[in-house]
Amino acid sequence: MRQAGRYLPEYRALRANVSFLDLCKNPELAAEVTLQPLRRFGFDAAILFSDLLVPLEPMGLEVSFTEQGPAIANPVRNAADVERLHNFDPAVGTPFVLETINRLRPELDKLGPTPLIGFAGAPFTVATYAIEGKTSKRFVETKRLFYTDPQTSHRLLEKLAETTAAYLIAQVNAGAQAIQIFDSWVGVVSVEDWQRFVLGPTKALVKAVQATGVPVIYFPNGATTILDRVAAVGADVYGIDWRLPLSEARARLEAGGAAGAAVQGNLDPALLLGPKDEVVRQVQAIIEQGQRRGHIFNLGHGIYPDTPIENVEALVGAVKNA
């Protein structure tokens, strides 16, 4: 679910000499970090090493990363702030992302070949960072803007959807063979707010990327209670977090009209902190639930930094031997 990340010693060694944002912007290093987990574990696909907030900088926001997480010095709080955000040409605004993909494809072809998944944040999740100026737990500023100025909120989400579509299409043109859209914070919205604010721009983004011919994975973290509504996004695959069994997730997606979609997930990443035999048991149970059709085995969210390497090895072995 997460790129190489802090759980790999080789990643930590590389990261010790470079800032996170500089790592994202260095195609040689970003490609290396993308390849590290494949060399160690032999995963079936690679996910591009980057960050959800990379597109915000060329849009006009001042993005930095601290020990406390991402920070935006000039957050979006009103209509004027939204209007100062601008669309950008990915070849000019984020050339390092496209160069990283160009570097990766020949290397991945040598490994199997191994497909490359590009990604970006969904409009709502990226909007929360743009509005809050940081990672939030209560999303006070986001909901304040939504409820006091819905017109400006709609404009922000539409602008993010348009910009993200161009960014992801550029990734496909550079060589990404599938796209994952992360909606990390969508679980905080109500059913009404999903329908009113989130669905439209998210659906438009999915449709725009699908027009390139590549499959689109949508991961609505924390939104299991509204999966029947989420189904209206029209993705090819839905990432499911660990909070709901895959069988129930499928039923909710089917109720919303997504009977033909595949599912991705959904092992609780915290299980990888426990004994290996429990990891194997849970992997087998998830595979039994998911084997009915189209199932991509994965975690239900990002892997924890202190995850033992041997537990990841046990997980991979259990999946491959199933």
C-alpha positions, 0 to 999 in steps of 0.5 A: 500500500505504501511505497518503500517507506521507513520500514526498510533499512536500505531506505533509511540509509538512503534517506539519512542523507537527503530530505524527503522533498529532495528525495521525491524530486531526484529521479535517480533516488526516487527510482531507486527507492521504488525498486528497493521493495521489489528487490527484497520481496519480489512484489507483483507490481511497483508503486511510484515513489512520490507524495500526494502533495507534490502537485500543490507546489507548482499550483502555487502553494508553499509545501515543506515536510517537517518531523511533524509532517507536511506543512503549507505556509500559505493555506487556502481559506477563501475564494481569493486563495482558490483563484491564485491556484493555477493549473500547470503543465506536468512536464514543466511543474513536475518533470522529476516525476515523469523522469522517474517513471522513464527511468523505472520502466526499463528496470522494471521490464528486466524484473519480470516484467513488473507493472508500474502503478502511478498515483495521486491524491483524490481531490478531497484529500488534497483539499484538506491539506491545502485548507488545513495547511497540515495533517489534521484530526478534526478538519475544522478549517476544511468543514468551515470552508465547506459550510460557510462558502460551498461555492468556493469549496466546489471551485477548489475541488474542481480545480484540484480534479482538473489539475490532478487529471492532467498530472495522472495522464502525464504519468500514464504517457510516461509509462505508468500502467495503472493509476491509484487514487488515494482518498486518505481522509474521505472517511471524515465526510458524511453521506450528505457531504459525499454527495454534495462535495466529494463524488462529482470531482472524484468521479470526473477524475476517475473518468478522465484517467480511464480515458487513457485506457489504464485501470484506475484503483480508488482507495476510500480510506475509512469510508466503509460505511458509505461504500454503496455510495462510493461505488458511483465513482466508477473505478475499476478497482476499489481499495478496501481498508481493514475495517470491513471483511472483503465479502461485506465490502463486495456486497456494499459495492454491488449494492451501489452498482459496482458489481464488476469492479475488483477489490484490493486489500485488506490486511490490517497493517498492525497484524504485521507487528505480531507473530508470523503464524497469525499473519499467515492465518489472516492472509489465508482468510482474506484470500478465501474471501477475495478469490471469488473474482478480481482480488489484489491482495494488499494491506488495508493501509500503509505499512508501519515503520517498525514492521519486522522485515521477516513478517513481510517475508512471511506475508509474501510467502503466504500470498504466493503459496495460497 
